[in-house]
């Protein structure tokens, strides 16, 4: 029976494609922010699985669980020591701003944080990690503006996973503007079996907000050991066939 190199390569590719892979389990709890109450986290809102820490100067940071209706109609924000409470709302179509503010592709609730002032980290501890393995974080994010803004908005996210940091980059939008949701993916390597995934808003203080939704994390797929064994066999067969062809030509 005659074997051809291309046929061997094709068969090996099919084996790899069909082999069992590790991962694919979402390790984030409540990454769509649906399980909780709307409002400022720690004041009149909550999110299962997530922690919004107090800021060093005292009081709660301006971190919120929102839905689109509340975001535009107005939500209470308490900050400072002694605390002051005001009403904020994002500029959007339903309150007279034709900027296209919308729900994320994940739908439902979303998380929002003010940038530039009264900023505090927002985190979740992820357990069951394998040290040295890679984990991909995926999310949607957007820059938004409060009504009454008079300057352009710069906003984005800083992301920390067990001490390893990255940013989504920042977006610049017009005052009272919005230019859509962005997807973001990044792969981290676990340094511990349990470590925190932390989000902190970055940008200017000119009435800017940054939004977050659809957060997920899964282990990067790795072929099973049996697949590597099959690969070694396929490589050996290809070597033998190559030597036979050279021998025939000689």
Backbone as a ProteinNet text record, in pm:
[ID]
protein_1_A
[PRIMARY]
XXXXXXXXXXXXXXXXXXXXXXXXXXXXXXXXXXXXXXXXXXXXXXXXXXXXXXXXXXXXXXXXXXXXXXXXXXXXXXXXXXXXXXXXXXXXXXXXXXXXXXXXXXXXXXXXXXXXXXXXXXXXXXXXXXXXXXXXXXXXXXXXXXXXXXXXXXXXXXXXXXXXXXXXXXXXXXXXXXXXXXXXXXXXXXXXXXXXXXXXXXXXXXXXXXXXXXXXXXXXXXXXXXXXXXXXXXXXXXXXXXXXXXXXXX
[TERTIARY]
85.6	0	88.7	60.6	141.4	82.4	164.9	124.7	184.3	112.6	160.4	173.9	274.8	302	183	118.1	3.3	-109.4	-127.3	-234.1	-205.5	-78	-40.6	-63.2	-22.8	-41.6	-189.3	-272.2	-416.1	-477.6	-434.9	-488.6	-449.2	-323.5	-279.3	-357	-385.7	-463.5	-602.3	-662.6	-795.2	-788.7	-681.7	-666.3	-658.4	-578	-564.1	-696.7	-769.1	-896.3	-998.7	-992.5	-1091.9	-1050.3	-926.9	-878.2	-944.1	-963.1	-1021.3	-929.7	-987.4	-910.3	-946	-848.1	-874.9	-935.6	-1003.3	-1056.2	-1202.2	-1243.8	-1378.5	-1478.9	-1439.4	-1529.1	-1511.4	-1621.8	-1614.1	-1590.6	-1483.3	-1445.4	-1498.6	-1566	-1616.6	-1760.7	-1788.8	-1924.5	-1992.4	-2111.5	-2192.5	-2120.6	-2057.4	-1984.7	-2074.5	-2206	-2300.7	-2370.5	-2339.6	-2391.5	-2543.8	-2603.1	-2748.9	-2791.6	-2701.9	-2736	-2695.7	-2790.4	-2763.7	-2869.1	-2850.5	-2945.1	-2876.9	-2954.5	-2896.2	-2870.9	-2770.6	-2733.6	-2584.9	-2541.1	-2400.2	-2361.3	-2256	-2215	-2172.9	-2231.1	-2200.1	-2285.6	-2363.1	-2451.3	-2596.3	-2643.7	-2780.3	-2785.4	-2669.7	-2662.8	-2565.5	-2576.6	-2488.3	-2469.9	-2362.1	-2334.7	-2275.3	-2345	-2295	-2160.5	-2066.4	-1935.6	-1832.3	-1874.2	-1783.3	-1768.9	-1653.7	-1626.5	-1581.2	-1643.4	-1602.9	-1545.2	-1413.3	-1346.3	-1359.6	-1356.7	-1358.8	-1231	-1239.3	-1122.3	-1043.7	-911.8	-828.4	-878.8	-936.9	-982.6	-1113.1	-1171	-1294.4	-1414.6	-1512.9	-1634	-1621.8	-1730.6	-1734.7	-1698	-1628.9	-1597.9	-1724.5	-1715.6	-1830.1	-1835.3	-1871.9	-1889.1	-2035.4	-2093.6	-2238.1	-2277.2	-2383.7	-2453.9	-2573.2	-2578	-2678.8	-2754	-2874.6	-2939.8	-2959.3	-2998.1	-3001.1	-3102	-3215.1	-3317.9	-3267.6	-3211.5	-3160.6	-3044.5	-2958.7	-2841.7	-2881.3	-2992.5	-3033.2	-3131.4	-3213.3	-3313.4	-3252.7	-3142.6	-3074.9	-3052.3	-2932	-2898.1	-2822.4	-2842.7	-2780.4	-2632.7	-2550.7	-2408	-2365.5	-2310.7	-2266.1	-2114.5	-2048.8	-1903.1	-1852.3	-1722.6	-1657.4	-1684.9	-1608.8	-1624.3	-1623.6	-1732.9	-1861.4	-1926.9	-2008.8	-2064.3	-2162.1	-2152.6	-2244.4	-2315.8	-2444.5	-2522.2	-2577.3	-2552.8	-2604.7	-2668.4	-2736.8	-2794.5	-2714.8	-2676.2	-2603.3	-2683.8	-2664.4	-2722.4	-2637	-2629.6	-2552.7	-2631.9	-2563	-2628	-2662.2	-2789.5	-2832.1	-2959	-3001.4	-3118.4	-3246	-3267.4	-3393.7	-3403	-3291.2	-3302	-3259.7	-3278	-3263.6	-3128.7	-3036.8	-2906	-2895.8	-2883.2	-2882.2	-2746.3	-2691.4	-2553.8	-2544.2	-2655.8	-2652.3	-2618.3	-2619	-2593.4	-2686.8	-2630.2	-2708.9	-2655.8	-2730.7	-2683.6	-2566.7	-2485.8	-2374.5	-2426.2	-2342.3	-2383.4	-2426.5	-2383.6	-2422.2	-2562.7	-2614.7	-2751.6	-2765.9	-2885.7	-2917.3	-2838	-2803.3	-2729.3	-2584.8	-2522.1	-2379.8	-2320	-2189.2	-2117.7	-2064.8	-2069.7	-2018.2	-1938.9	-1831.6	-1748	-1709.5	-1709.1	-1661.9	-1510.1	-1456.7	-1311.8	-1258.5	-1135.5	-1067.1	-1085.5	-1196.6	-1219.4	-1306.8	-1280.8	-1351.5	-1348.2	-1226.7	-1202.8	-1161.5	-1217.4	-1179.5	-1183.5	-1099.1	-1094.8	-1221.7	-1249.2	-1366.5	-1314.9	-1336.9	-1265	-1345.9	-1292.9	-1346	-1227.7	-1228	-1123.5	-1159.8	-1067.8	-1089	-1006.6	-1071.9	-1004.1	-1000.4	-928.4	-920.6	-826.7	-729.7	-635	-519.2	-456	-335.5	-216.5	-124.5	-9	68.1	97.4	171	83.7	-43.4	-134.3	-186.1	-232.7	-281.2	-433.4	-483.9	-627.5	-663.7	-766.4	-807.8	-925.8	-912	-1019.6	-1083.8	-1216.4	-1291	-1395.8	-1422.2	-1520.3	-1563.1	-1668	-1710.6	-1693.2	-1653.8	-1639.4	-1670.7	-1701.2	-1734.7	-1707.2	-1675.8	-1663.4	-1797.3	-1839.3	-1968	-1952.1	-2054.5	-2049	-2170.3	-2148.9	-2260.3	-2322.8	-2451.2	-2515.2	-2451.7	-2445.4	-2386.4	-2237.1	-2174.6	-2031.6	-2002.4	-1893.3	-1856.1	-1723.4	-1655.9	-1528.3	-1533.5	-1442.6	-1435.2	-1400.2	-1439.5	-1422.7	-1312.4	-1222.6	-1121.3	-1143.5	-1163.9	-1196.2	-1151.4	-1118.5	-1081	-1067.4	-1015.7	-999.5	-854.3	-808.5	-686.1	-728.5	-664.9	-701.7	-580.3	-599.9	-493.7	-539.7	-453.9	-485.5	-365.1	-376	-268.7	-138.4	-144.6	-23.5	22.8	-34.3	-4	-106.5	-59.6	-148.8	-150.6	-266.5	-284.9	-395.6	-406.6	-519.1	-593.1	-718.8	-795.8	-754.2	-671	-650.8	-764.1	-758.3	-864.7	-932.3	-1055.4	-1130.3	-1156.9	-1153.1	-1187.4	-1317.6	-1416.5	-1545.6	-1581.6	-1672.3	-1716.3	-1797.1	-1802.2	-1888.2	-2030.1	-2090.6	-2225.8	-2236.3	-2124.5	-2121.2	-2111.8	-2109.3	-2095.6	-2063	-1965.7	-1933.8	-1932.8	-2008.1	-2028.3	-1943.2	-1980.7	-1913.6	-1796.3	-1692.1	-1571.5	-1551.5	-1500.3	-1464	-1315.1	-1278.1	-1138.4	-1107.6	-991.6	-946.1	-798.2	-761.8	-620.9	-591.7	-472.4	-433.9	-332	-365	-277.7	-223.3	-111	-55.9	-75.7	-135.2	-164.2	-35.6	-20.7	94.9	58.7	-72	-121	-247.9	-287.6	-408.8	-535.1	-520.6	-633.2	-580.7	-639.4	-593.6	-706.2	-692.1	-799	-789.4	-906.1	-921.1	-979.7	-904.1	-941.8	-951.5	-1059.3	-1080.1	-1075	-1002.2	-996.6	-1012.7	-1103.2	-1126.9	-1006.9	-977.8	-871.8	-926.9	-872.3	-917.5	-919.4	-991.3	-996.2	-1118.6	-1126.6	-1232.1	-1343.9	-1351.3	-1450.1	-1583.4	-1645.6	-1776.3	-1775.8	-1664.8	-1654.7	-1691.1	-1743.1	-1773.3	-1716.1	-1681.1	-1641.1	-1729	-1777.1	-1874.1	-1809	-1866.1	-1810.2	-1923.6	-1909.2	-2011.1	-1952.2	-2023.4	-1987.3	-1847.6	-1808.2	-1673.9	-1671.8	-1575.9	-1560.5	-1412.4	-1382.4	-1244.2	-1244.4	-1160.8	-1149	-1004.6	-969.8	-834.4	-810.8	-694.3	-660.4	-650	-716.2	-721.5	-582.5	-554.6	-426.2	-454.1	-389.4	-411.9	-377.2	-453	-425.1	-293.4	-225.3	-98.4	-107.4	-222.5	-237.7	-222.9	-263.8	-252	-105.9	-24.2	118.3	181.6	136.9	189.2	157.1	33	-5.2	75.8	103.4	184	324.5	381.3	515.1	518.2	412.1	402.6	394.6	309.4	292.7	423.9	498.8	626.8	725.9	727	817.4	784.5	654.8	613.2	655.7	637.1	677	827.1	907.2	1051.5	1089.4	1024.1	1051.4	1017.4	901.5	860.3	956.4	1006.4	1101.5	1230.9	1279.1	1403.2	1384.1	1266	1239.3	1240	1181.7	1178.2	1320.3	1402.1	1540.6	1615.6	1588.4	1655.5	1616.8	1487.4	1441.2	1505	1519.3	1579.2	1727.1	1793.4	1934.9	1953.7
-119.3	0	123.5	222.9	342	455.8	516.5	630.6	757.1	864.7	992.8	1089.3	1175.2	1269	1358.7	1409.1	1497.8	1426.6	1297.4	1221.3	1205.8	1182.7	1167.2	1296.9	1408	1537.8	1565.8	1533.8	1558.8	1476.4	1348.7	1262.1	1314.9	1359.8	1413.1	1538.7	1623.5	1744.8	1709.7	1606.9	1563.1	1507.9	1436.9	1381.7	1493.2	1597.4	1709.4	1781.1	1801.8	1873.1	1797.9	1664.6	1583	1546.7	1577.4	1535.4	1614.2	1553.5	1625	1738.5	1850.1	1964.7	1999.1	2049.6	2098.2	2237	2280.7	2416.4	2424.5	2540.4	2569.9	2592.3	2582.3	2607.5	2752.7	2826.6	2965.8	2971.1	3037.4	3043.5	3166.6	3255.9	3379.4	3360.8	3406.4	3407.6	3539	3531.8	3650.8	3752.8	3702.8	3791	3880	3850.6	3935.4	4034.4	4030.8	4124.1	4119.7	4005.3	3991.4	3954.4	3890.7	3843.6	3949.6	4037.4	4144.4	4251.6	4362.3	4472.6	4592.4	4672.5	4787.2	4901.3	4981.4	5093.6	5092.2	5180.8	5190.5	5071.8	5000.9	4881	4917.6	4848.4	4871.2	4975.9	5052.4	5154.5	5110.7	5105.6	5057.9	4955	4904.7	4802.1	4693.2	4577.3	4465.5	4378.5	4301.6	4207.1	4080.1	3968.4	3841.5	3808.6	3767.2	3724.9	3834.7	3960.4	4072.8	4157.3	4222.3	4308.6	4445.3	4550.6	4687.6	4746.3	4759.8	4798	4946.6	4983.8	5124.3	5192.3	5320.5	5393.9	5447.4	5471.3	5512.4	5637.9	5732.2	5856.3	5838.6	5719.8	5690.5	5687.7	5607.7	5597.8	5496.3	5481.9	5384.6	5450.2	5376	5431.3	5442.6	5516.4	5533.7	5418.7	5300.6	5177.2	5135.8	5100.9	5081.5	4957.2	4891.5	4791.7	4863	4867	4946.4	4864.7	4910.6	4867.8	4993.9	4978.2	5092.4	5197.9	5153.2	5248.2	5333.2	5268.2	5340.6	5431.6	5383.4	5461	5596.6	5599.7	5723.8	5805.9	5737.8	5811	5875	5818.7	5877.6	5778	5776.5	5686	5763.4	5723.3	5792.3	5755.3	5855.9	5834.6	5900.3	5820.6	5870	5862.2	5971.7	5973.2	6073.4	6058.7	6152.8	6127.1	6196.5	6190.7	6331.7	6383.8	6314.4	6289.7	6186.2	6149.2	6251.6	6268.1	6352.4	6264.5	6284.2	6205.4	6296	6257.7	6331.7	6231.7	6281.7	6196.4	6214.6	6103.7	6105.7	6030.2	6062.4	5980.7	5990	5877.6	5871.4	5933.5	6005.5	6064.3	5953.8	5947.8	5844.6	5882.4	5802	5834.4	5860.3	5784.7	5797.7	5923.8	5995.5	6123.6	6239.6	6220.2	6330	6345.5	6248.7	6257.4	6147.3	6187.5	6088.4	6026.9	5968.8	5918	5766.8	5697.6	5553.7	5468.3	5524.6	5444.2	5324.1	5205.4	5082.2	4978	4869.2	4755.8	4691.2	4620.1	4547.7	4426.1	4361.3	4237.2	4128.8	4139.2	4041.1	4066.2	4189.2	4223	4241.1	4284.7	4296.1	4403.6	4375.3	4471.4	4484.9	4593.7	4611.9	4687.5	4682	4750.1	4882.1	4987.3	5117	5181.3	5251.8	5319.7	5456.9	5554.5	5686.7	5683.2	5765.8	5773	5903	5898.5	6019.8	6062.2	6031.1	6070	5967	5948	5847.7	5710.1	5677.2	5550.4	5445	5325.8	5215.6	5084.7	4987.8	4859.4	4777.5	4696.4	4610.2	4472.1	4371.2	4245.7	4121.9	4009.6	3877.2	3782.3	3701.1	3601.4	3475.1	3430.5	3311.4	3196.7	3085.5	2969.6	2853.9	2748.7	2629.9	2644.7	2737.6	2759.8	2661.3	2634.6	2552.3	2643.2	2647.2	2735.7	2706.2	2810.3	2796.2	2781.3	2750.4	2738.8	2876.3	2885.2	3012	3018.5	3140.3	3164	3288.5	3274.4	3386.7	3459.3	3590.5	3676.6	3744.1	3738.1	3802	3894.1	4006.3	4102.1	4200.6	4276.4	4391.2	4516.9	4627.4	4751.5	4869.5	4983.9	5104	5228	5337.7	5468.8	5540.3	5606.5	5675.6	5811	5895.9	6031.4	6058.6	6132.4	6182.9	6302.1	6322.3	6440.9	6564.9	6671.2	6793.1	6804.1	6698.5	6704.9	6813.3	6884.1	6991.6	6964.4	6856.3	6820.6	6677.4	6644.8	6508.7	6412.2	6288.7	6185	6089.3	6057.7	5953.9	5847.8	5723.2	5619.3	5482.1	5395.6	5257.2	5180.5	5058.1	4972.5	4929.3	4930.2	4861.5	4727.9	4619.1	4485	4419.8	4369.5	4301.8	4160.5	4062.6	3925	3867.4	3865.4	3811.5	3886	4017.2	4096.9	4121.1	4050.7	4073.4	4171.7	4280.2	4388.7	4413.3	4461.1	4499.4	4604	4680.6	4772.8	4741.2	4780.4	4768.4	4875.1	4970.4	5092.2	5187.5	5309.4	5405.5	5448.4	5493.4	5551.8	5698	5781.5	5922.2	5948.5	6000.7	6031	6176.6	6230.6	6368.3	6379.3	6498.5	6522.5	6479.9	6402.6	6349.2	6256.7	6193.5	6102.2	5956.4	5869.7	5725	5668.2	5577	5524.1	5371.1	5309.3	5165.1	5082.3	4954.2	4859.1	4795.6	4763.1	4700.3	4564.2	4468.8	4340.4	4342.1	4268.4	4263.3	4123.1	4070	3938.4	3947.7	3879.6	3877.7	3747.8	3693.1	3568.4	3593.7	3546.7	3557.3	3419.3	3416.5	3292.6	3293.7	3187.7	3181.5	3165.3	3250.7	3242	3168.4	3158.7	3092.1	3014.8	2926.1	2847.4	2929.6	3042.1	3133	3275.1	3359.7	3498.2	3587.8	3717.5	3812.7	3867.3	3879	3950.1	4086.2	4193.8	4326.2	4425.7	4503.5	4608.1	4744.6	4838.8	4975.3	5070.6	5166.7	5260.1	5352.8	5387.9	5482.6	5586.8	5708.1	5813.9	5948.6	6044.1	6177.8	6195.7	6309.9	6332.7	6421.5	6438	6528.4	6456.4	6413.3	6347.3	6221.3	6147.9	6025	5901.1	5802.1	5671.5	5565.4	5449.9	5336	5218.7	5143.6	5036.5	4900.9	4797	4662.4	4560.5	4454.2	4348.3	4222.1	4110.5	3983.7	3934.6	3947.7	3903.9	3752.1	3689.5	3544	3509.4	3393	3344.5	3193.7	3143.8	2998.7	2961.2	2841	2792.8	2775	2815.6	2801.1	2652.7	2611.6	2470.4	2415.7	2296.6	2230	2087.2	2038.9	1901.2	1800.6	1691.9	1585.3	1516.8	1451.3	1382.7	1281.4	1214.8	1115.7	1179.1	1305.2	1374.6	1396.3	1431.9	1449.2	1316.6	1205.2	1074.8	1044.7	1072.9	1051.1	1140.1	1260	1351.6	1297.3	1238.2	1181.8	1065.7	982.5	870.3	921.3	1021	1076.2	1134.3	1201.8	1259.7	1151.4	1042.4	931.3	868.4	850	790.7	880.5	1012.1	1104.7	1097.8	1080	1068.2	944.8	833	707.5	721.1	779.7	795	885.4	991	1080.7	1007.6	924.1	850.2	750.7	689.1	592.4	662.1	781.9	853.4	888.2	932.1	965.4	841.8	723.9	601.5	560.5	577.1	541.7	631	760.6	854.7	823.3	774.5	741.9	618.9
0	0	0	-88	-101.2	-17.5	62.8	144.2	84.8	92.7	44.3	161.2	153.9	261.7	290.9	187	207	279.8	251.7	317.8	466.3	499.3	640.4	716.1	654.3	717.7	739.3	640.4	651.3	763	774.6	879.6	1016.7	1031.8	1160.8	1198	1099.7	1126.3	1176.6	1120.2	1164.7	1306.5	1338.5	1473.5	1576	1546.7	1639	1655.2	1545.5	1551.8	1633.8	1629.8	1699.6	1841.2	1879.2	2010.1	2121.3	2240.4	2354.4	2397.5	2437.1	2481.5	2625.5	2699.1	2833.8	2825.1	2928.6	2931.3	2892.4	2841.7	2793.4	2905.6	3031.5	3143.8	3188.2	3195.9	3238.8	3389.8	3429.9	3570.8	3643.3	3571.6	3631.1	3677.9	3798.3	3853	3818.3	3760.9	3736.4	3646.8	3540.6	3449.8	3365.7	3363.7	3292.7	3383.3	3514.8	3615	3629.8	3605.6	3617.3	3759.1	3833.6	3967.8	4069.8	4104.5	4198.5	4186.1	4257.4	4250.9	4186.2	4113.3	4045.1	4142.7	4112.1	4196.7	4226.6	4314.7	4350.4	4437.8	4398.5	4470.4	4613	4709.1	4848.9	4915.1	4835.4	4891.2	4874.9	4752.3	4728.2	4615.7	4575.1	4471.9	4512.6	4448.2	4480.2	4357.3	4358.2	4250.6	4309.7	4293.6	4346.3	4282.5	4367.8	4319.5	4307.8	4315.8	4295.1	4421.9	4435.7	4550.9	4500.3	4553.6	4523.4	4651.8	4658.6	4782.1	4809.5	4936.5	4974.9	4927.1	4895.2	4848.9	4968.9	4953.4	5067.3	5138.3	5063.5	5126	5202.8	5195.4	5267.2	5175	5210.9	5131.9	5019.2	4945.7	4837.5	4704.6	4617.3	4485.7	4399.8	4291.7	4202.6	4103.2	4157.9	4081.5	4088.5	3974.1	3968.5	3889.1	3934.6	3855.3	3791.6	3658	3589.1	3485.5	3454.7	3331.8	3248.3	3122.9	3032.2	3077.4	3130.3	3174.6	3290.6	3393.2	3508.7	3468.9	3381.6	3342	3284.2	3208.3	3144.6	3228.3	3307.3	3385.5	3509.2	3562	3677.7	3789	3843.7	3952.7	4060.3	4184.2	4297.1	4308	4338.7	4357.6	4488.4	4580	4710	4717.2	4755.8	4755.9	4858.1	4893.9	4983.2	5130	5213.1	5358.6	5415.3	5472.9	5488.7	5353.2	5342.9	5213.2	5155.8	5024.4	4948.9	4847.2	4831.1	4735.5	4626.6	4501.4	4386.7	4290.7	4190.3	4086.5	3957.7	3898.5	3772	3667.4	3540.5	3434.4	3308.6	3237.7	3115	3000.5	2914.9	2798.2	2698.1	2657.4	2563.6	2492.3	2395.7	2313.1	2392.5	2500.3	2572.9	2657.2	2675.5	2745	2654.7	2523.9	2430.3	2363.1	2382.8	2319.2	2213.3	2089	1981.2	1959.7	2065.3	2055.1	2039.9	2037.7	2015	2134.8	2257.2	2376.2	2377.3	2398.7	2389.6	2486	2500	2577.5	2505.2	2580.7	2520.4	2444.4	2363.9	2296.9	2395.1	2521.6	2623	2675.2	2656.9	2698.2	2848.3	2889.7	3032	3103.6	3229.5	3310.3	3263.2	3304.8	3280.2	3398.3	3409.9	3516.7	3463.4	3547.8	3507.5	3619	3583	3681.8	3629.3	3719.5	3680.7	3665.4	3575.4	3557.4	3617.1	3663.2	3705.5	3849.3	3912	4050.8	4120.4	4250.8	4331.4	4264.1	4218.9	4150.3	4251.5	4241	4327.7	4252.9	4289.1	4218.9	4239.2	4139.1	4136.2	4100.3	4185.5	4165.4	4200.3	4153.3	4186.5	4199.7	4305.6	4324.3	4248	4163.5	4080.4	4137	4165.9	4224.6	4125.3	4162.3	4078.7	3960.4	3970.8	3862.3	3872.1	3759.6	3756.6	3731.8	3825.7	3814.8	3686.9	3611.9	3486.2	3364.5	3384.4	3270.7	3228.9	3105.1	3052.3	3057.3	3082.1	3093	3012	2930.3	2846	2908.9	2923.6	2971.3	2850.9	2843.8	2735.7	2795.8	2730.1	2782.4	2674.6	2708.2	2627.6	2712.4	2648	2722.2	2630.7	2694.3	2617.6	2701.1	2634	2698.3	2685.9	2793.6	2794.6	2862.8	2847.9	2902.6	2989.8	3096.7	3175.8	3103.6	3124.8	3069.9	3133.2	3057.8	3108	3086.5	3031.9	3004.9	2901.7	2919.1	2825.9	2756.8	2795.6	2734.7	2683.6	2592.3	2540.7	2654.3	2636.8	2739.1	2696.9	2789.2	2768.2	2874.8	2832.9	2931.4	2883.1	2978.9	2949.1	3079.4	3070.7	3188.4	3205.4	3329.3	3367.8	3429	3384.7	3429.8	3495.9	3614.5	3689	3721.5	3692.3	3728.6	3802.2	3935.9	4018.7	4005.2	3980.9	3969.7	3828	3731.5	3590.2	3535.3	3474.4	3435.7	3285.5	3238.1	3099	3095.8	2991.6	2976.2	2846.9	2844.6	2720	2620.5	2666	2590.3	2626.7	2578.1	2606.1	2476.9	2491.2	2379.3	2412	2310.3	2325.2	2251.2	2323.5	2263.2	2292.5	2214	2234.7	2362.9	2419.5	2534.9	2501.5	2593.5	2577.1	2455.7	2423.2	2308.6	2349.8	2248.9	2266.6	2128.7	2120.9	1987.3	1982.3	2072	2062.2	2156.5	2164.9	2251.7	2178.6	2253.9	2200.8	2267.4	2192.6	2253.2	2286.2	2390.8	2433	2482.9	2443.5	2487.7	2523.6	2630.2	2668.1	2743.3	2721.4	2785.6	2896.7	3017.2	3133.5	3169.3	3238.7	3294.2	3445.2	3498.3	3641.9	3722.2	3824.4	3914.4	4043.4	4071.9	4192.9	4158.4	4249	4224.6	4246.5	4317.8	4342.3	4337.9	4253.7	4245.5	4194.9	4221.5	4193	4050.5	3987.5	3860.6	3896.4	3871.4	3919	3803.9	3805.7	3705.7	3775.6	3716	3765.8	3648.2	3661.3	3551.3	3533.6	3407.9	3376.1	3279.1	3284.4	3194.7	3262.9	3203.4	3261.3	3350.5	3414.7	3513.5	3459.6	3328.6	3269.9	3246.5	3354.5	3347	3261.1	3268.8	3191.7	3270.7	3199.9	3257	3163.5	3220.5	3139.1	3179.5	3080.3	3100.2	3075.1	3135.6	3129.1	3129.5	3050.8	3048.8	2986.7	3008.1	2945	2980.4	3107.3	3148.5	3162.5	3099	3111.8	3114.1	3169.5	3172.2	3156.8	3069.7	3053.6	3028.4	3066.2	3044.3	2895.7	2849.4	2708	2675.4	2569.2	2532.9	2503.1	2559.1	2538.2	2492	2383.5	2338.7	2447	2452.5	2547.9	2513	2611.1	2584	2470.3	2456.3	2350	2213.2	2201.2	2074.2	2039	2140.5	2114.8	2071.6	2132	2094.4	1948.8	1908.9	1769.8	1677	1721.8	1641.5	1621.6	1728.5	1718	1619.5	1624.9	1531.8	1388.8	1365.9	1231.6	1181.7	1269.6	1230.4	1192.3	1271.1	1241.4	1105.8	1079.3	950.6	835.1	852.5	746.4	721.9	830.6	814.8	736.7	768.9	697.6	549.8	520.3	381	305.6	375.3	310.7	275.9	367	340.5	226.9	220.4	112.1	-22.9	-28.5	-156	-200.2	-103.4	-138.6	-188.2	-121.5	-161.3	-303	-338	-473.5	-579	-546.2	-640.6	-661.8	-552.3	-565.6	-653.9
[MASK]
++++++++++++++++++++++++++++++++++++++++++++++++++++++++++++++++++++++++++++++++++++++++++++++++++++++++++++++++++++++++++++++++++++++++++++++++++++++++++++++++++++++++++++++++++++++++++++++++++++++++++++++++++++++++++++++++++++++++++++++++++++++++++

